[in-house]
Every structure is written in C-alpha cells, then in structure tokens.
Amino acid sequence: QSLVSSSKWLQRYGLKRNKLSLSQILSQIGFQHRKDYVTTLGKPVASRYADGLFPQYKRAQDGPVYNLTAKKELILHFVDCLIGAIELYKQRMEWLTSQSRQIFGVIQEQCIVIVLDFGTAAPTEFDLCRDALSMVLVEQVIQISRFNLIRAAQDLIKWQQKCTPVSERTVKSAVKWLWKLEHMTAVSHSSSAEALLEAMADEAVSS
C-alpha cells in the first residue's frame, strides 16, 4: 500500500509513540540541569550540585544541559530502538525513490488529471515517456479514487471527458489509450496551458 504521509508513516511504525527524538530520549535517561533567577545577582544561575556527579550532555550551542542518570542497559535499549528506526527510514527512502515514485514522487490526492506534454520529443523519447506514464498508472493511480489523462496538442486529446473511477479495467484502458497516441513533432506554444486549464475545469480534480 502507498504510504502517503510521513506523519502517518511515523505513527504506523510507532516512532512517535516510542519517543525517539533527542529531547524525548534525554528526558528518559536523565534530567535537565536547571537554572533559576537569583535576585541578589540579578541573573539566572545554574545549580552546581550536579557538577562532577553525573555525566552531562549539552544540546546544541547555548542549549539546555542534561544530567545523565540512566544505567547502561537503558542506554543500550535506546541504541537498539534508534538502529531499528534508522533501518525503517532507509526502507522508506528506498521505497520513495523506487520505480514510478522516483520520477513522479508519491501521488497523495484522490482525484487527479495527468497532463501529457511530450513537446518535441524524438520517437525513442516519446516511448520512454509512455513507459514511465504506464508505470505510474499501474503502480500509483490504481490506488486512488478517480483520474483522467489529457494530452497537450494543437487540438487537445482527452482520454475521458471527466475524471473516471479507478479500477483495474479503467487503468488498463488508460494504458492502452496511451500507447495508441501518435507521435507528433510540432506542438503549439499555448497547448500546455490550454490542457492545464481544461484539467482544472473539472471541479472534482484536486491535483
């Protein structure tokens, strides 16, 4: 399934719930070294009792200082959690940069129009474009609700008059239509804008 939101993805794998941000980890393995305002001195002063008593960690430049009190076992537990989280992020990045997502990104909207502008692409480039578009239809469009295709041309060409419900049948039909398009060497300068305006004219379209 498509993981369409980073926050949902984090929640799905429990990374938020497991409190693995730096500030969250520090609060679980120690306590913040406090400052208080001393009236006689007229400035905030940090307590000094913990100096030399605990290992200390300072967050960034001019950040808070934490006194670390956790035992080795708890530290190693967070090391394991962080290694697991890093592995999940690697898997996420591999997924995001694979197949059609590498070219088109992740389609998050549920009703879309894909505007096809092949410009003056050579026949081999034209086929490469159609390969990539076929991939995004089969891999991503199949997971949303409605879609349409419009080709920018002197006389624009629409696959359907309006966005059509997604199904295995309609996706196959769109791929077949895509590969029946003829290669054109000349396209007017305004055809792309006209195709975009036509796509936006469908009020159901979100992207």
Salt bridges, closest charged atoms under 4 A:
ASP127 OD1 - ARG130 NH2 2.71
GLU168 OE2 - LYS172 NZ 3.34
GLU198 OE2 - LYS158 NZ 2.86
